[in-house]
Amino acid sequence: MPNGLWSTDHPADHPAETGAVEPSGVASLLRLTLAKGVGPATARRLLDAFGTVDRACAASVADLERVEGIGPTRARRLVGAIREAEALVEPELRAIREAGVRLVPIGSSGYPALLAEIEPAPALLYVRGSIEPEGRDRYPVAIVGSRRCTAYGIEQAERFAMHLAEAGLTIVSGGARGIDAAAHRGALRVGGRSIAVLGCGLARCYPPEHAGLYEQLAGGGAVVSELPMQTPPNAENFPARNRIISGLSLGVIVIEASQKSGALITARVAAEDQGREVMGVPGRVDSEASRGTHDLLRQGGAHLVTGPADVLEILEQSAWHAHRGTHGARYADPTKPDPIRPGPAHVPAVEAEARSESSPAGAALPGLDEDQRRILGVLSESPRTPDELAEATGIDPGRLRGQLTRLEILGLVTRQGLRLARRGG
C-alpha cells in the first residue's frame, strides 16, 4: 500500500505512530476498521480501489458495487456500517489514549515490512510499547507451542528464547499460557526484545495472570493486536492472531505441539501462505505433548532444530533478504529458486560495494551500525578470536557476541575454528 495514503503532520500527543499519520487519517482508518463487516481483506480491497482511506469511507453504494467481490447487497450494508462506525471512533481513541497505546497503520514508517507482505495484512496495528522494524526488531523469530506443556517444553522455550535474544533476535509469540509465556520470559530475562500478539483488544488482559508479563513486554518490546480495544478473547480471534505472529517473523519454532494444537495452524500458515521457515524442536518419543511436532517433522513440514545455532543457520538466508530489502520479492513464491543466496559466492559483490568507499571496510553496507562496521574493519585485516576482537574494537564482550551473531546471519562473518573471519576477506 503506498505511503501516500498517509500525511505526516499531527500533534505529538496523538496516539498514532510518530511521523506516520495525521489525526484525520487515523480517525478515518479507525472508522473503516471498526465498521461491521470490514475485516483486513475488505479494508485492503477498499483502500486499493479508492486510493485513500477518506475516499473509501465516503464511497457511495454505486462506487462500492464496482469493487471486485462486492455486490449490490454487500455494498448497501457496507455504506450503512461505515456510517454507523463514525460514532465509535471517539470512544475508541479515548480508550487508546488511556491505555498508552499507539496506532500504526499499514504504509506508515513504523509498520513492519515483513508483516506488510502477508495477505491479508492488518490495516491497523494497536501497539503498547514499541516495534522497531528497522532497528532492534529487524530480525524477529516466533516461538509457539501448547498451553498445556511439560517442564521439558518450558525449559526448551526459555533456552531457545534466551540464547536467540542474546544474539539480537526479537522473540515473537502469542502471550498465552505455557510455551508462549516461557518464550517471552526467556527473552526478557536476558534483557532481550519480545513481542506478544494478542487475540483480544489491548484494554483486555488475557490470560488475566499475565498482566505483569505484559507490563514487562511493553518496556522491552511490545504487546500488539489488530482488534479494537474492548474486543474479548473469543476463540474465533485466535487463528487470525496466529497469522500475525508468523507474519511478523522470519521463521517459526514449534515446541511441544499436540496433534490438535493451534501452533500447528501457525506453522502451516507460516510455511504455505507466507513462505516462512518452520522449525520443530523434538520432544520425548512417547510424549503426547510433542506428537504434533513430531508429525510435522516426520512429514517434512519443518526443519529439525536441537539448539539456537541451528535456528541461526536456517534463518541466515531469510535475514539476509530482510537486511537487503528483498524479502518480500523472494518469499512471495516460496517455490522459486533463490537467485541471490548469501554466502561466499556472493561476498565479492558485497566486498566491492564496501571497498568502493574510502572509509573503513564495511562502512558502505546499508543497515550496519557503527559497532558492526568496526568489527568488519578489524576482521578485514585478519581473523581474530572473540577476545582479540573485543580488545581491538573496544566493544563490550556481551554486546560483541550479539553483533557477531547478526553479522553471521547476514553472511558477512564466518568461524574458522576458534577465530572469526570476514567472509571473502
SVG drawing of the C-alpha trace seen along z (x, -y; Angstrom):
<svg xmlns="http://www.w3.org/2000/svg" viewBox="-29 -19 74 63">
<polyline fill="none" stroke="black" stroke-width="0.4" points="0.0,0.0 1.6,-3.3 2.9,-5.7 1.0,-8.5 -2.1,-7.3 -0.8,-9.0 0.1,-12.6 3.0,-13.3 1.6,-16.3 -0.2,-15.6 0.1,-16.7 2.8,-14.9 0.4,-13.7 -1.8,-11.9 -1.8,-8.1 -0.7,-7.4 2.8,-6.3 5.0,-9.5 5.5,-10.8 3.2,-8.3 -0.3,-9.7 -2.4,-12.8 -5.3,-12.7 -7.9,-12.8 -6.2,-9.9 -6.0,-7.7 -9.6,-8.5 -10.8,-7.6 -8.9,-4.3 -10.3,-3.6 -13.8,-4.2 -13.2,-1.8 -11.8,1.0 -14.5,0.5 -17.3,0.9 -19.1,4.2 -18.2,6.5 -14.9,4.8 -12.1,7.2 -8.4,6.9 -9.1,8.3 -12.0,6.0 -10.2,2.9 -7.3,3.7 -9.5,4.1 -11.3,0.8 -8.1,-1.1 -6.6,0.3 -9.8,-0.6 -10.2,-4.2 -6.6,-5.2 -7.1,-6.9 -9.0,-5.9 -11.1,-9.1 -12.4,-8.3 -13.1,-4.7 -15.2,-5.9 -17.1,-8.4 -17.8,-5.8 -21.4,-5.5 -23.3,-2.3 -22.7,-2.7 -19.0,-3.2 -18.7,-0.1 -20.6,2.1 -17.8,1.5 -15.2,3.0 -14.4,6.6 -16.0,9.1 -18.6,6.5 -22.1,6.8 -25.2,4.6 -26.4,6.2 -23.0,6.0 -22.4,2.5 -25.5,1.3 -24.5,3.0 -21.0,1.5 -22.3,-2.0 -24.5,-1.7 -21.8,-0.1 -19.2,-2.7 -21.8,-5.5 -22.6,-3.9 -18.9,-3.3 -18.4,-7.1 -19.9,-7.2 -17.4,-4.6 -14.2,-6.5 -14.0,-9.0 -14.7,-6.4 -12.0,-4.1 -9.5,-6.9 -10.2,-7.7 -9.6,-4.1 -6.4,-4.1 -5.1,-7.2 -6.0,-5.9 -4.2,-2.6 -1.0,-4.3 -1.5,-2.5 -0.3,-3.8 -1.8,-3.1 0.5,-2.0 -1.2,-2.0 0.0,0.1 2.0,-2.1 3.5,-4.1 7.2,-4.2 6.7,-2.2 4.8,0.7 6.9,3.9 7.8,4.7 7.6,8.4 4.0,8.1 3.1,5.9 4.0,8.9 1.2,11.2 -2.3,11.5 -4.4,10.1 -2.1,7.8 -3.8,5.9 -4.7,2.4 -4.0,1.0 -1.9,2.3 -2.6,1.4 0.8,1.3 1.6,0.9 5.3,0.5 7.3,0.2 8.1,2.1 11.3,1.1 11.3,2.9 14.3,1.1 16.2,1.2 16.2,3.6 13.3,5.7 14.9,6.2 15.3,10.0 12.2,11.5 11.6,15.2 8.4,16.7 8.3,19.4 5.0,21.2 3.6,24.3 1.0,25.7 -0.6,24.1 -0.6,27.5 3.1,28.2 5.6,30.1 8.5,28.9 10.7,30.0 8.7,27.7 9.1,24.8 12.8,25.4 13.4,25.6 11.2,22.5 13.2,20.5 16.5,21.9 15.9,21.0 14.4,17.6 17.3,16.6 20.1,17.6 18.4,16.1 17.5,12.9 21.1,12.7 22.1,13.0 20.0,10.0 16.8,11.6 13.4,10.5 11.2,13.2 7.6,13.2 4.8,15.2 1.1,15.1 1.2,14.2 -0.7,17.4 0.0,19.7 2.6,22.4 5.2,22.2 4.3,18.6 4.8,17.2 8.1,19.2 9.4,17.7 8.6,14.2 10.1,14.6 13.2,16.2 13.9,13.2 13.1,10.6 15.4,12.5 18.5,11.7 17.4,8.1 16.2,9.1 13.3,7.9 10.0,9.7 6.6,9.0 3.3,10.6 0.4,10.7 -3.0,11.0 -6.3,12.4 -8.2,9.7 -8.2,5.9 -5.5,4.3 -8.0,3.0 -8.4,6.6 -5.8,8.8 -5.9,12.4 -4.9,14.6 -5.5,12.3 -2.4,13.6 -0.2,12.2 -0.8,8.5 2.7,8.3 4.3,10.0 2.6,7.6 3.9,4.6 7.4,6.0 6.9,6.6 5.7,3.0 9.0,1.9 11.2,4.3 9.3,4.8 5.5,4.6 2.1,6.0 0.2,6.0 -3.3,6.6 -5.3,5.8 -8.5,5.8 -10.5,2.9 -9.6,2.1 -12.5,3.8 -12.7,7.0 -13.0,10.1 -10.7,13.1 -13.2,15.2 -11.9,18.4 -12.6,17.2 -10.0,14.4 -7.0,16.7 -6.5,18.2 -6.3,14.7 -3.9,13.7 -1.7,16.6 -1.1,15.3 0.3,12.1 2.7,14.0 4.2,15.7 3.8,12.7 6.0,10.6 8.7,13.2 11.4,14.6 10.6,18.1 8.6,20.1 9.9,22.5 7.4,25.1 8.0,26.5 5.6,29.2 2.6,29.0 0.0,31.7 -1.9,33.1 -4.7,30.5 -2.5,27.6 -3.1,24.1 0.6,23.9 0.3,26.3 -2.1,23.9 0.6,21.2 3.2,23.5 1.0,24.3 0.1,20.7 3.8,19.7 5.0,22.3 2.2,22.5 0.8,19.0 3.7,16.8 6.8,18.6 8.4,18.5 10.9,21.0 9.3,23.5 11.4,25.4 10.5,28.0 12.1,29.0 11.8,32.8 10.4,33.9 10.3,37.3 9.3,40.0 6.4,41.1 5.2,37.6 1.6,36.7 2.6,33.1 5.1,33.4 3.1,35.6 2.0,32.8 5.6,31.5 6.9,35.0 4.2,35.4 5.3,32.1 9.0,33.2 8.1,36.7 6.1,35.2 8.9,32.8 6.9,29.7 9.7,28.4 13.4,28.3 14.6,30.3 16.4,28.0 18.1,29.0 19.8,25.7 19.7,22.0 22.7,22.4 20.5,24.5 18.0,21.7 20.5,19.1 21.8,21.2 18.3,21.8 17.4,18.1 20.5,16.8 19.1,16.6 15.8,15.0 17.6,12.5 19.9,11.6 17.0,10.8 15.3,8.8 18.5,6.8 18.8,6.0 15.1,5.2 14.4,8.1 12.5,10.4 9.0,9.7 10.1,10.3 11.9,13.5 9.3,15.1 6.2,14.2 6.7,17.5 8.5,20.0 8.9,22.5 11.0,20.1 14.8,20.8 16.7,18.1 18.9,16.2 20.8,14.2 21.7,16.6 24.0,15.1 27.4,16.9 30.9,16.9 29.8,16.9 28.2,13.5 30.7,11.9 32.8,10.4 30.0,8.1 29.4,7.1 33.1,6.6 33.3,4.4 30.4,2.3 32.1,1.9 35.5,1.1 34.3,-1.3 34.4,-4.0 37.5,-5.4 36.1,-4.8 36.9,-1.6 35.7,1.7 32.0,2.2 31.1,-1.4 29.1,-1.4 27.0,1.6 23.4,0.3 21.8,1.1 25.0,1.8 25.6,-0.1 28.9,-1.6 29.9,1.4 29.3,3.8 31.3,1.7 34.1,1.5 34.1,5.3 34.2,5.9 37.0,3.4 39.2,5.3 38.3,8.7 39.3,7.4 42.8,7.2 43.0,10.8 40.9,13.4 40.6,12.8 39.4,14.7 36.4,13.1 38.8,11.8 41.2,10.3 38.3,8.7 36.9,7.2 40.3,5.7 40.8,4.4 37.3,2.8 36.8,1.8 33.3,3.3 31.9,4.9 32.2,8.7 28.5,9.2 27.4,6.8 30.1,8.2 28.6,11.7 25.3,10.3 26.8,8.2 28.9,11.2 25.7,13.3 24.0,10.7 26.9,10.5 27.0,14.3 23.2,14.2 24.0,11.7 26.7,13.9 29.4,11.3 31.3,13.2 32.3,16.9 34.0,19.0 37.4,20.7 37.9,22.9 38.3,20.5 38.7,17.5 36.2,15.3 36.9,14.1 35.3,11.8 33.7,13.8 35.7,13.4 38.3,11.3"/>
</svg>
